[in-house]
Amino acid sequence: MNAHDVIKAWDEAGPKHIHPSRGVSEEAYWASGEQTAHQLAEVLKPGWRVVDFGVGDGRVAIPLRRLGFEVTGADASPTMLTALAGNDPGLPQVQTDGSDLYAQLGHKADAVVCLAVLIHHGRASVLTILDGLCKAVRKGGLLILDWPTSAHPEEAQIWIDVTTWDPDVQQAEAAKRGLKRVEGDHPWAVFRKS
Ligand SMILES: C[S@@+](CC[C@H](N)C(=O)[O-])C[C@H]1O[C@@H](n2cnc3c(N)ncnc32)[C@H](O)[C@@H]1O
Protein backbone atom coordinates (compact mmCIF):
# COMPACT_ATOMS: atom_id res chain seq x y z
CA MET A 1 0.00 0.00 0.00
CA ASN A 2 1.62 3.27 -1.04
CA ALA A 3 1.04 6.75 0.42
CA HIS A 4 -0.91 7.88 -2.63
CA ASP A 5 -3.50 5.10 -2.14
CA VAL A 6 -3.91 5.94 1.57
CA ILE A 7 -4.39 9.65 0.80
CA LYS A 8 -6.90 8.85 -1.98
CA ALA A 9 -8.88 6.59 0.36
CA TRP A 10 -9.09 9.33 3.00
CA ASP A 11 -10.11 11.88 0.43
CA GLU A 12 -12.93 9.60 -0.77
CA ALA A 13 -14.00 8.64 2.75
CA GLY A 14 -14.21 12.26 3.92
CA PRO A 15 -14.51 13.67 7.45
CA LYS A 16 -17.13 11.25 8.79
CA HIS A 17 -14.47 8.55 9.36
CA ILE A 18 -11.93 10.72 11.16
CA HIS A 19 -12.60 9.66 14.74
CA PRO A 20 -14.82 6.99 16.35
CA SER A 21 -16.53 9.65 18.49
CA ARG A 22 -18.28 10.89 15.35
CA GLY A 23 -20.28 7.66 15.44
CA VAL A 24 -21.62 8.80 18.83
CA SER A 25 -22.52 12.43 18.07
CA GLU A 26 -21.11 15.66 16.62
CA GLU A 27 -20.93 16.98 20.16
CA ALA A 28 -18.80 14.02 21.26
CA TYR A 29 -16.57 14.47 18.19
CA TRP A 30 -15.76 18.12 18.89
CA ALA A 31 -15.42 17.43 22.63
CA SER A 32 -12.76 14.81 21.82
CA GLY A 33 -10.80 17.43 19.85
CA GLU A 34 -11.17 19.98 22.64
CA GLN A 35 -9.78 17.48 25.13
CA THR A 36 -6.81 16.65 22.88
CA ALA A 37 -6.11 20.37 22.32
CA HIS A 38 -5.93 20.91 26.09
CA GLN A 39 -3.52 17.95 26.44
CA LEU A 40 -1.35 19.39 23.65
CA ALA A 41 -1.35 22.80 25.34
CA GLU A 42 0.46 21.21 28.29
CA VAL A 43 3.38 20.39 25.98
CA LEU A 44 3.38 23.38 23.59
CA LYS A 45 4.57 26.85 24.61
CA PRO A 46 2.13 29.82 24.48
CA GLY A 47 2.09 31.62 21.12
CA TRP A 48 3.94 28.88 19.23
CA ARG A 49 3.50 28.36 15.50
CA VAL A 50 2.07 24.87 15.27
CA VAL A 51 1.26 22.73 12.24
CA ASP A 52 -1.47 20.14 12.56
CA PHE A 53 -0.32 17.71 9.87
CA GLY A 54 -3.18 15.54 8.60
CA VAL A 55 -5.56 18.10 10.04
CA GLY A 56 -8.75 16.50 8.72
CA ASP A 57 -11.68 18.85 9.26
CA GLY A 58 -10.06 20.58 12.25
CA ARG A 59 -11.22 18.40 15.15
CA VAL A 60 -8.02 19.30 17.09
CA ALA A 61 -6.67 22.29 15.14
CA ILE A 62 -9.72 24.48 15.68
CA PRO A 63 -9.80 24.20 19.50
CA LEU A 64 -5.99 24.49 19.56
CA ARG A 65 -6.22 27.80 17.67
CA ARG A 66 -8.87 28.97 20.13
CA LEU A 67 -6.34 28.36 22.92
CA GLY A 68 -4.08 30.99 21.34
CA PHE A 69 -1.64 28.97 19.22
CA GLU A 70 -0.83 30.04 15.65
CA VAL A 71 -2.13 26.91 13.97
CA THR A 72 -1.77 25.96 10.31
CA GLY A 73 -3.70 22.94 9.07
CA ALA A 74 -1.92 20.70 6.56
CA ASP A 75 -3.52 17.86 4.65
CA ALA A 76 -3.17 16.12 1.32
CA SER A 77 -6.92 15.73 0.86
CA PRO A 78 -8.88 18.50 -0.88
CA THR A 79 -12.10 17.09 0.66
CA MET A 80 -10.70 17.47 4.17
CA LEU A 81 -9.35 20.97 3.50
CA THR A 82 -12.71 22.10 2.11
CA ALA A 83 -14.41 20.77 5.25
CA LEU A 84 -11.80 22.53 7.41
CA ALA A 85 -12.45 25.85 5.66
CA GLY A 86 -16.17 25.37 6.28
CA ASN A 87 -15.58 24.75 9.98
CA ASP A 88 -13.05 27.57 10.49
CA PRO A 89 -12.55 29.90 7.50
CA GLY A 90 -9.83 31.81 9.39
CA LEU A 91 -7.54 28.85 9.96
CA PRO A 92 -4.60 28.96 7.52
CA GLN A 93 -4.18 25.76 5.54
CA VAL A 94 -1.74 24.13 3.12
CA GLN A 95 -2.22 21.16 0.84
CA THR A 96 0.72 18.77 1.11
CA ASP A 97 1.57 15.08 1.46
CA GLY A 98 4.38 16.12 3.81
CA SER A 99 7.25 16.07 1.32
CA ASP A 100 7.03 19.82 0.63
CA LEU A 101 5.57 20.93 3.96
CA TYR A 102 8.45 23.33 4.70
CA ALA A 103 8.22 24.95 1.26
CA GLN A 104 4.45 25.30 1.58
CA LEU A 105 4.70 26.89 5.02
CA GLY A 106 7.48 29.27 4.11
CA HIS A 107 8.84 29.10 7.65
CA LYS A 108 9.98 26.59 10.24
CA ALA A 109 7.30 25.71 12.77
CA ASP A 110 7.84 25.52 16.52
CA ALA A 111 5.98 22.23 16.53
CA VAL A 112 4.30 19.75 14.23
CA VAL A 113 1.44 17.71 15.63
CA CYS A 114 0.53 14.57 13.68
CA LEU A 115 -2.36 12.54 15.07
CA ALA A 116 -3.98 9.49 13.48
CA VAL A 117 -2.00 9.90 10.26
CA LEU A 118 1.25 7.89 10.41
CA ILE A 119 -0.65 4.98 11.96
CA HIS A 120 -2.45 4.36 8.67
CA HIS A 121 0.66 4.35 6.46
CA GLY A 122 3.12 1.59 5.66
CA ARG A 123 6.59 1.87 7.22
CA ALA A 124 8.41 3.17 4.13
CA SER A 125 5.81 5.93 3.70
CA VAL A 126 6.02 6.88 7.38
CA LEU A 127 9.76 7.44 7.09
CA THR A 128 9.33 9.61 3.99
CA ILE A 129 6.61 11.65 5.69
CA LEU A 130 8.78 12.01 8.80
CA ASP A 131 11.63 13.45 6.72
CA GLY A 132 9.23 16.12 5.45
CA LEU A 133 7.94 16.93 8.94
CA CYS A 134 11.48 17.15 10.37
CA LYS A 135 12.48 19.67 7.70
CA ALA A 136 9.51 21.85 8.67
CA VAL A 137 10.38 22.08 12.39
CA ARG A 138 12.99 24.45 13.80
CA LYS A 139 15.94 23.24 15.85
CA GLY A 140 14.71 22.78 19.42
CA GLY A 141 11.11 22.46 18.22
CA LEU A 142 8.81 19.53 18.87
CA LEU A 143 7.30 16.73 16.83
CA ILE A 144 4.25 15.27 18.52
CA LEU A 145 3.45 12.03 16.80
CA ASP A 146 0.87 9.31 17.00
CA TRP A 147 3.52 6.64 16.26
CA PRO A 148 2.57 3.46 18.12
CA THR A 149 5.01 0.73 19.12
CA SER A 150 4.26 -2.90 19.84
CA ALA A 151 6.04 -6.06 20.96
CA HIS A 152 4.34 -7.64 17.92
CA PRO A 153 4.53 -4.96 15.21
CA GLU A 154 2.07 -5.12 12.32
CA GLU A 155 1.99 -3.23 9.05
CA ALA A 156 -1.24 -1.75 7.68
CA GLN A 157 -2.59 -3.58 4.61
CA ILE A 158 -5.50 -1.25 3.84
CA TRP A 159 -6.04 2.48 4.47
CA ILE A 160 -7.92 2.08 7.76
CA ASP A 161 -5.49 -0.51 9.25
CA VAL A 162 -2.92 0.51 11.86
CA THR A 163 0.85 0.09 11.56
CA THR A 164 2.79 -0.51 14.76
CA TRP A 165 6.56 -0.33 15.22
CA ASP A 166 9.25 -2.24 17.03
CA PRO A 167 10.38 0.22 19.76
CA ASP A 168 14.09 -0.23 18.90
CA VAL A 169 13.46 0.43 15.21
CA GLN A 170 11.45 3.51 16.08
CA GLN A 171 14.18 4.84 18.33
CA ALA A 172 16.84 4.23 15.66
CA GLU A 173 14.78 6.00 12.96
CA ALA A 174 14.13 8.93 15.29
CA ALA A 175 17.83 9.19 16.21
CA LYS A 176 18.83 9.19 12.50
CA ARG A 177 16.69 12.31 12.14
CA GLY A 178 18.07 14.07 15.23
CA LEU A 179 14.88 13.45 17.23
CA LYS A 180 15.21 12.91 20.96
CA ARG A 181 12.30 11.50 22.93
CA VAL A 182 10.87 13.87 25.55
CA GLU A 183 9.98 11.80 28.58
CA GLY A 184 6.59 12.32 30.17
CA ASP A 185 3.16 10.89 30.51
CA HIS A 186 1.87 11.83 27.06
CA PRO A 187 -0.72 10.00 24.96
CA TRP A 188 1.63 10.33 21.94
CA ALA A 189 5.38 10.21 21.25
CA VAL A 190 6.95 13.63 21.81
CA PHE A 191 10.34 14.32 20.22
CA ARG A 192 12.62 17.37 20.36
CA LYS A 193 14.58 18.14 17.20
CA SER A 194 18.28 18.78 17.71
C1 LIG B 1 -7.81 9.87 10.73
S1 LIG B 1 -7.72 11.44 9.98
C2 LIG B 1 -7.06 12.37 11.36
C3 LIG B 1 -7.42 13.84 11.34
C4 LIG B 1 -6.93 14.65 12.53
N1 LIG B 1 -5.49 14.53 12.71
C5 LIG B 1 -7.66 14.26 13.80
O1 LIG B 1 -7.03 13.60 14.65
O2 LIG B 1 -8.82 14.61 13.93
C6 LIG B 1 -6.29 11.30 8.90
C7 LIG B 1 -6.02 12.56 8.09
O3 LIG B 1 -4.70 12.52 7.58
C8 LIG B 1 -4.71 12.89 6.22
N2 LIG B 1 -3.52 12.27 5.60
C9 LIG B 1 -3.24 10.95 5.51
N3 LIG B 1 -2.04 10.78 4.95
C10 LIG B 1 -1.55 12.00 4.68
C11 LIG B 1 -0.33 12.47 4.09
N4 LIG B 1 0.63 11.66 3.68
N5 LIG B 1 -0.17 13.80 3.96
C12 LIG B 1 -1.13 14.66 4.39
N6 LIG B 1 -2.29 14.27 4.93
C13 LIG B 1 -2.50 12.96 5.08
C14 LIG B 1 -6.04 12.42 5.71
O4 LIG B 1 -6.43 13.10 4.54
C15 LIG B 1 -6.94 12.73 6.90
O5 LIG B 1 -7.41 14.05 6.86
The ligand as an ORCA input file, in Angstrom:
! r2SCAN-3c Opt
* xyz 0 1
  C      -7.814      9.865     10.729
  S      -7.716     11.443      9.976
  C      -7.063     12.366     11.364
  C      -7.425     13.843     11.342
  C      -6.925     14.653     12.530
  N      -5.493     14.528     12.710
  C      -7.659     14.259     13.797
  O      -7.035     13.598     14.650
  O      -8.815     14.607     13.928
  C      -6.288     11.304      8.901
  C      -6.022     12.557      8.094
  O      -4.702     12.517      7.584
  C      -4.706     12.893      6.220
  N      -3.525     12.270      5.605
  C      -3.241     10.952      5.515
  N      -2.043     10.779      4.954
  C      -1.553     11.999      4.680
  C      -0.332     12.468      4.090
  N       0.634     11.658      3.680
  N      -0.166     13.799      3.960
  C      -1.125     14.665      4.389
  N      -2.291     14.274      4.932
  C      -2.503     12.962      5.083
  C      -6.044     12.423      5.711
  O      -6.427     13.104      4.540
  C      -6.941     12.731      6.902
  O      -7.411     14.046      6.858
*
